[in-house]
Amino acid sequence: MDSPLSDVVEGYARLGSWLVERWGAQASKVGKRVDAGGYDAHSAAEDAASTASLAAETGFLLVSEALDAVAVLSGRQDEPHIVCSDSFSSSLPGATLTVPGPLTDVLQSDSLHPSVVTIKPSSLGPNDTEFRLRADASGHRAGTYVGSISASKPGAAATSVPVWITVP
């Protein structure tokens, strides 16, 4: 099994190799254009633009690799990503609360399955109406997920409570 430090070193080595290849290709392209003759201001502007783009991409990748390294070295990358919501209120004191369906992010590109969402508490006390959501958002996109909670109790019509939880 690899150590976290060796994973970080390997990540930087892969990134370094890729950057050397990309910058070498860029330098070679510019050198060939200059050697071919007829290198003018328009050619120089094109090369400056592609070099600036590569520099921006390089900066982004270096920052991204640094953030990955921090995550790996902190030892928390394999822990669950638990998020909690603000408080919500049911109009039905003493209700039993359930998650009838997934909570979907506002872009509708991801959802939290009911199996990863828990309600605290799942059964309200006789005079209680407030509850919160807790979800294991490991592997899910950041965003706000919306859905509903079903509140029911004997002798009363079930109600639906709109809810949301934000995954940072």
C-alpha atoms as a printed R data frame, in Angstrom:
    type eleno elety resid chain resno       x      y       z
1   ATOM     1    CA   MET     A     1   0.000  0.000   0.000
2   ATOM     2    CA   ASP     A     2   1.345  3.413  -0.939
3   ATOM     3    CA   SER     A     3   1.863  6.092   1.661
4   ATOM     4    CA   PRO     A     4   0.114  9.465   1.381
5   ATOM     5    CA   LEU     A     5   3.473 11.145   0.769
6   ATOM     6    CA   SER     A     6   4.329  8.792  -2.081
7   ATOM     7    CA   ASP     A     7   0.873  9.472  -3.592
8   ATOM     8    CA   VAL     A     8   1.589 13.223  -3.470
9   ATOM     9    CA   VAL     A     9   5.050 12.781  -5.002
10  ATOM    10    CA   GLU     A    10   3.605 10.575  -7.745
11  ATOM    11    CA   GLY     A    11   0.929 13.169  -8.491
12  ATOM    12    CA   TYR     A    12   3.516 15.936  -8.817
13  ATOM    13    CA   ALA     A    13   5.737 13.697 -10.962
14  ATOM    14    CA   ARG     A    14   2.855 12.990 -13.370
15  ATOM    15    CA   LEU     A    15   1.981 16.687 -13.497
16  ATOM    16    CA   GLY     A    16   5.638 17.640 -14.005
17  ATOM    17    CA   SER     A    17   6.021 15.188 -16.898
18  ATOM    18    CA   TRP     A    18   2.841 16.449 -18.521
19  ATOM    19    CA   LEU     A    19   3.920 20.100 -18.120
20  ATOM    20    CA   VAL     A    20   7.396 19.418 -19.566
21  ATOM    21    CA   GLU     A    21   5.738 17.747 -22.560
22  ATOM    22    CA   ARG     A    22   3.258 20.599 -23.103
23  ATOM    23    CA   TRP     A    23   5.814 23.403 -22.650
24  ATOM    24    CA   GLY     A    24   8.323 21.563 -24.838
25  ATOM    25    CA   ALA     A    25   5.711 21.224 -27.591
26  ATOM    26    CA   GLN     A    26   4.894 24.940 -27.288
27  ATOM    27    CA   ALA     A    27   8.553 25.966 -27.478
28  ATOM    28    CA   SER     A    28   9.112 23.645 -30.427
29  ATOM    29    CA   LYS     A    29   6.106 25.080 -32.272
30  ATOM    30    CA   VAL     A    30   7.299 28.652 -31.765
31  ATOM    31    CA   GLY     A    31  10.881 27.742 -32.710
32  ATOM    32    CA   LYS     A    32   9.766 26.086 -35.955
33  ATOM    33    CA   ARG     A    33   7.686 29.133 -36.890
34  ATOM    34    CA   VAL     A    34  10.621 31.457 -36.270
35  ATOM    35    CA   ASP     A    35  13.060 29.201 -38.186
36  ATOM    36    CA   ALA     A    36  10.655 28.959 -41.134
37  ATOM    37    CA   GLY     A    37  11.046 32.695 -41.742
38  ATOM    38    CA   GLY     A    38   8.352 35.277 -42.213
39  ATOM    39    CA   TYR     A    39   7.718 35.499 -38.475
40  ATOM    40    CA   ASP     A    40   5.735 38.711 -38.077
41  ATOM    41    CA   ALA     A    41   3.721 40.564 -35.432
42  ATOM    42    CA   HIS     A    42   0.627 38.463 -36.177
43  ATOM    43    CA   SER     A    43   2.573 35.221 -35.621
44  ATOM    44    CA   ALA     A    44   4.087 36.621 -32.434
45  ATOM    45    CA   ALA     A    45   0.624 37.614 -31.146
46  ATOM    46    CA   GLU     A    46  -0.740 34.114 -31.857
47  ATOM    47    CA   ASP     A    47   2.214 32.535 -30.062
48  ATOM    48    CA   ALA     A    48   1.878 34.926 -27.123
49  ATOM    49    CA   ALA     A    49  -1.809 34.074 -26.807
50  ATOM    50    CA   SER     A    50  -1.236 30.302 -26.881
51  ATOM    51    CA   THR     A    51   1.643 30.677 -24.410
52  ATOM    52    CA   ALA     A    52  -0.509 32.772 -22.071
53  ATOM    53    CA   SER     A    53  -3.246 30.150 -22.266
54  ATOM    54    CA   LEU     A    54  -0.745 27.421 -21.423
55  ATOM    55    CA   ALA     A    55   0.598 29.519 -18.533
56  ATOM    56    CA   ALA     A    56  -2.917 29.968 -17.127
57  ATOM    57    CA   GLU     A    57  -3.609 26.238 -17.465
58  ATOM    58    CA   THR     A    58  -0.286 25.489 -15.759
59  ATOM    59    CA   GLY     A    59  -1.146 27.778 -12.852
60  ATOM    60    CA   PHE     A    60  -4.553 26.179 -12.453
61  ATOM    61    CA   LEU     A    61  -3.093 22.671 -12.502
62  ATOM    62    CA   LEU     A    62  -0.388 23.554  -9.972
63  ATOM    63    CA   VAL     A    63  -2.965 24.995  -7.563
64  ATOM    64    CA   SER     A    64  -5.229 21.993  -8.107
65  ATOM    65    CA   GLU     A    65  -2.365 19.584  -7.419
66  ATOM    66    CA   ALA     A    66  -1.484 21.511  -4.260
67  ATOM    67    CA   LEU     A    67  -5.074 21.238  -3.017
68  ATOM    68    CA   ASP     A    68  -5.068 17.520  -3.812
69  ATOM    69    CA   ALA     A    69  -1.810 17.156  -1.883
70  ATOM    70    CA   VAL     A    70  -3.305 18.892   1.157
71  ATOM    71    CA   ALA     A    71  -6.329 16.576   1.025
72  ATOM    72    CA   VAL     A    72  -4.164 13.462   0.732
73  ATOM    73    CA   LEU     A    73  -1.705 14.499   3.438
74  ATOM    74    CA   SER     A    74  -4.490 15.490   5.843
75  ATOM    75    CA   GLY     A    75  -5.632 11.874   5.789
76  ATOM    76    CA   ARG     A    76  -9.287 12.866   5.498
77  ATOM    77    CA   GLN     A    77  -9.936 12.018   1.848
78  ATOM    78    CA   ASP     A    78 -11.452  8.649   2.745
79  ATOM    79    CA   GLU     A    79 -13.735  9.988   5.486
80  ATOM    80    CA   PRO     A    80 -17.427 10.562   4.778
81  ATOM    81    CA   HIS     A    81 -18.459 14.085   3.814
82  ATOM    82    CA   ILE     A    82 -21.254 14.741   6.314
83  ATOM    83    CA   VAL     A    83 -23.377 17.872   5.905
84  ATOM    84    CA   CYS     A    84 -26.218 19.203   8.038
85  ATOM    85    CA   SER     A    85 -29.091 21.492   7.147
86  ATOM    86    CA   ASP     A    86 -30.676 24.410   8.918
87  ATOM    87    CA   SER     A    87 -33.820 23.716  10.956
88  ATOM    88    CA   PHE     A    88 -37.154 23.038   9.286
89  ATOM    89    CA   SER     A    89 -40.605 22.950  10.801
90  ATOM    90    CA   SER     A    90 -43.472 20.539  10.290
91  ATOM    91    CA   SER     A    91 -47.043 21.731  10.646
92  ATOM    92    CA   LEU     A    92 -47.778 18.393  12.305
93  ATOM    93    CA   PRO     A    93 -46.436 18.175  15.900
94  ATOM    94    CA   GLY     A    94 -45.555 14.645  16.960
95  ATOM    95    CA   ALA     A    95 -45.204 13.428  13.375
96  ATOM    96    CA   THR     A    96 -43.047 10.635  12.053
97  ATOM    97    CA   LEU     A    97 -40.776 12.017   9.335
98  ATOM    98    CA   THR     A    98 -39.520 10.156   6.276
99  ATOM    99    CA   VAL     A    99 -37.572 10.942   3.125
100 ATOM   100    CA   PRO     A   100 -39.887  9.816   0.300
101 ATOM   101    CA   GLY     A   101 -37.511 10.511  -2.580
102 ATOM   102    CA   PRO     A   102 -34.122 11.899  -3.539
103 ATOM   103    CA   LEU     A   103 -33.016 15.458  -2.909
104 ATOM   104    CA   THR     A   104 -31.866 16.880  -6.244
105 ATOM   105    CA   ASP     A   105 -29.381 19.690  -6.764
106 ATOM   106    CA   VAL     A   106 -30.797 22.852  -8.280
107 ATOM   107    CA   LEU     A   107 -29.005 22.192 -11.582
108 ATOM   108    CA   GLN     A   108 -30.572 18.705 -11.642
109 ATOM   109    CA   SER     A   109 -27.171 17.156 -12.291
110 ATOM   110    CA   ASP     A   110 -26.900 15.131  -9.078
111 ATOM   111    CA   SER     A   111 -29.088 13.806  -6.286
112 ATOM   112    CA   LEU     A   112 -28.825 12.526  -2.743
113 ATOM   113    CA   HIS     A   113 -30.593  9.168  -2.442
114 ATOM   114    CA   PRO     A   114 -32.916  8.845   0.572
115 ATOM   115    CA   SER     A   115 -30.556  6.191   1.979
116 ATOM   116    CA   VAL     A   116 -27.859  8.839   2.599
117 ATOM   117    CA   VAL     A   117 -30.238 11.387   4.145
118 ATOM   118    CA   THR     A   118 -31.317 11.105   7.776
119 ATOM   119    CA   ILE     A   119 -33.767 13.250   9.680
120 ATOM   120    CA   LYS     A   120 -32.901 14.373  13.203
121 ATOM   121    CA   PRO     A   121 -35.154 13.496  14.949
122 ATOM   122    CA   SER     A   122 -37.102 11.121  12.727
123 ATOM   123    CA   SER     A   123 -40.043 11.141  15.167
124 ATOM   124    CA   LEU     A   124 -41.093 14.450  16.674
125 ATOM   125    CA   GLY     A   125 -42.179 14.764  20.292
126 ATOM   126    CA   PRO     A   126 -45.878 15.468  20.964
127 ATOM   127    CA   ASN     A   127 -45.320 19.243  20.941
128 ATOM   128    CA   ASP     A   128 -42.234 19.371  18.696
129 ATOM   129    CA   THR     A   129 -42.201 20.523  15.097
130 ATOM   130    CA   GLU     A   130 -38.518 21.261  14.327
131 ATOM   131    CA   PHE     A   131 -36.084 18.926  12.632
132 ATOM   132    CA   ARG     A   132 -32.849 18.980  10.623
133 ATOM   133    CA   LEU     A   133 -31.374 16.896   7.839
134 ATOM   134    CA   ARG     A   134 -28.028 15.152   7.875
135 ATOM   135    CA   ALA     A   135 -26.544 13.633   4.728
136 ATOM   136    CA   ASP     A   136 -23.437 11.748   3.696
137 ATOM   137    CA   ALA     A   137 -22.545 13.733   0.588
138 ATOM   138    CA   SER     A   138 -19.377 11.771  -0.196
139 ATOM   139    CA   GLY     A   139 -18.822 11.735  -3.946
140 ATOM   140    CA   HIS     A   140 -21.574 14.255  -4.653
141 ATOM   141    CA   ARG     A   141 -21.296 17.633  -6.316
142 ATOM   142    CA   ALA     A   142 -21.269 20.827  -4.304
143 ATOM   143    CA   GLY     A   143 -24.555 22.660  -4.439
144 ATOM   144    CA   THR     A   144 -27.961 22.993  -2.847
145 ATOM   145    CA   TYR     A   145 -30.138 19.895  -2.957
146 ATOM   146    CA   VAL     A   146 -33.900 20.314  -2.675
147 ATOM   147    CA   GLY     A   147 -36.743 17.910  -2.021
148 ATOM   148    CA   SER     A   148 -39.380 17.174   0.560
149 ATOM   149    CA   ILE     A   149 -39.934 15.314   3.795
150 ATOM   150    CA   SER     A   150 -43.161 13.460   4.510
151 ATOM   151    CA   ALA     A   151 -44.719 14.102   7.931
152 ATOM   152    CA   SER     A   152 -47.420 11.712   9.123
153 ATOM   153    CA   LYS     A   153 -49.185 10.659  12.286
154 ATOM   154    CA   PRO     A   154 -52.239  8.545  13.046
155 ATOM   155    CA   GLY     A   155 -55.529 10.381  12.665
156 ATOM   156    CA   ALA     A   156 -54.087 13.231  10.589
157 ATOM   157    CA   ALA     A   157 -53.488 13.792   6.906
158 ATOM   158    CA   ALA     A   158 -49.848 13.441   5.893
159 ATOM   159    CA   THR     A   159 -48.088 16.648   4.919
160 ATOM   160    CA   SER     A   160 -45.093 17.413   2.772
161 ATOM   161    CA   VAL     A   161 -42.385 19.756   4.029
162 ATOM   162    CA   PRO     A   162 -40.088 21.393   1.447
163 ATOM   163    CA   VAL     A   163 -36.432 20.986   2.513
164 ATOM   164    CA   TRP     A   164 -32.930 21.695   1.227
165 ATOM   165    CA   ILE     A   165 -29.382 20.960   2.247
166 ATOM   166    CA   THR     A   166 -26.209 22.577   0.964
167 ATOM   167    CA   VAL     A   167 -23.113 20.562   0.118
168 ATOM   168    CA   PRO     A   168 -20.006 22.791   0.208
